[in-house]
Amino acid sequence: MLVLFCLFLHIYVIYFMMVGKKMKMFKLQLNRPNVIQLSVILLIIGLFLGILCANVFQDHFTKRLQVYEDNVFTEIAGSEINHAGLFRYVLGNNFSDFVMFWLLSITILGIPYMALKITSFGFFSGFFISAVTMEYGFKGIILVLVYFFPHGLMYLPIALICLYRGFLLSREIYQSSHTSLGSVLKPIRADLVIIILLAIALVFASFLEAYPGAYLLKKALGLFT
């Protein structure tokens, strides 16, 4: 009987030690948020700051939007779009950002640069959506949707994959013990196929922005003239 009691007590202690370890690991994970949680936090901070600035400086940008409505909106809505030239311009800007991102991902500036891009995107989105909807109401909502559609459906997954893979690449290079150029290039070669596929997707997204996206935006701006 004593042997059974000791055996039961031993199992009981081991069980609670395992539960305690799992609880400690769970608390550690809560105290150390992963890259997705940090990205969401930075995005929310950017959105909050953008919405706050839009409300604080509402009188200032209202005058600017009125000038744009009287001049820029009317000119765009009434003129022909050079889709080919716009495609080259959009593609050039996108690829310069794309190349810059991956070059910085293999440097010590990679992770701070990603954090800045997430926060600035949140700020711009929060400010733009708040400013346009406060000024134009329902027409502003239409303008916001058209501004991001259909190319935004491609840009969003491209950006998310780039941020995630870029973070892993930067961490792999600078938190691991790489002692030679070959060991540094190894994680880069592993991501090379993904980078090429993302570049191809970026070309298609740029096409969507320059052709159907620009056409829809022109039609939407016609509501303001």
C-alpha positions, 0 to 999 in steps of 0.5 A: 500500500505504501509503495502504491501511495509513493508511486501515485505521489511521484506521478502526481508531482511529475504531472504538476511539474509538466503542467507548471512547465507548460504554464511557464512556456505559455506565459513566456510566449505571452510576454514575448510576442512574435513577429506577427503580433508585433507587426499588428501592434505597429500597424495599430499604432500607425493607424491610431496616429494617422486617424488622430492627425486627420482629426487634429488637422482637419481644417488644414487638409480640408482646404487642400482637398478643396484645391485638389477637387477644383483642379487635380480631380477635374484634370484627371477625370477629363483627360486620357490616361497614358496607361503604358507610361503609368505602368512604367512609373508604378513598376519602377517605384515598386521595384525600387522599394522591393529591391531596397527592402531585400537589400536592407533585409540582409543588413542590420537595418532590416528589422528597424526598416520593416518596423518603420514601413509597417508603422508608416503604412498604418499612419498613411492608411489611417490618415487617408481614410479618415480625411477622405471619409470626413470630407466627402462621406459616402463618396469618400468611402467609394474613393477609398475603395477604388484607390486600393482596388483591385491592385491592393488585393495583390499588394497586401499578400506580397507585403505580408510575405515580404515582411515575414520572410524578410524578418526571418532572413534578417534574424537568421543572418544576424542572430546565428553564428555565421563565420563565412560568406558561404554561410551568410549566402545560404539563407539568401539562396533559400529565399531566392525562389520566393523573391523571384515569385514575389517579383513576378507578382509585383509586376502583375500588381503594378499592371492592375494599378496602372490599367484597371485601377487607374480607369476605376479611379478616374471614374470615381474622381468624376463624382467630384467634378 
